[in-house]
Amino acid sequence: MNSPCKPVSMPLSPDLAAVYVARCERRNGRKQYICLRIPERFTAISESAADVLREADVDQLNLDGLTSLSNVSAESLSRSTARCLSLDGLTELSDAVAESLKKQRNMLSLDGLTKLSDSCIEILSQQIHTLSLNGLKCLSISAAGILGKHQGRLWLCGVKTLSVSAAELLASHTAIDEPDETIAELNLQGVRDISVQAAEALSRHEGTIALDLDSF
């Protein structure tokens, strides 16, 4: 029996990027939330294609097929008017690319990262209002200390265990003022092992904490 054919990985060209943008804008108009999802067979993007996507009049831009991203392309994508930029296919991130991506101030999803240097965490935590790092499975004390300084929404649903020290540091995570509301959200729904002391430390968080209590 022949094995099924695997999708062919390919770079996204500016011409194809323009086609996807035109299709999305034509189909949705501007009367509803628009999410432009680039097919995951596109594992790389040219700098000129990133420039095309930057100009797309959409609310969310999903490029979850990308497995690599240049600093120049990251800079361009981060300046998109989209409120959410999803790059869940990336499995590693350099400080230089992180510096460019932090300009995406609204929401950045990097759920494909299973590990991240403290320097990258610090860069990303500086400006991004909603930061999704659901691929991280554990947090060092130093990482928790850095993330505790983040302001806004912080999603860490991949973390399974949380020490008392890490919980104390994360509890200092603070709110950010948006036009219509003040937001402080810490999502730890993946935690399966937490002590009473750690839970008490988290209870001092000033905003909303999401935990899956049914899992305990």
Secondary structure, 3 states (H helix, E strand, C coil): CCCCCCCCCEEECHHHHHHHHHHHHHHHCCCCCCEEECCCCEEEECHHHHHHHHCCCCCEEECCCCCCCCHHHHHHHHCCCCCEEECCCCCCCCHHHHHHHCCCCCEEECCCCCCCCHHHHHHHHCCCCEEECCCCCCCCHHHHHHHCCCECEEECCCCCEECHHHHHHHCCCECEECCCCEECEEECCCCCEECHHHHHHHCCCCCEEECCHHHC
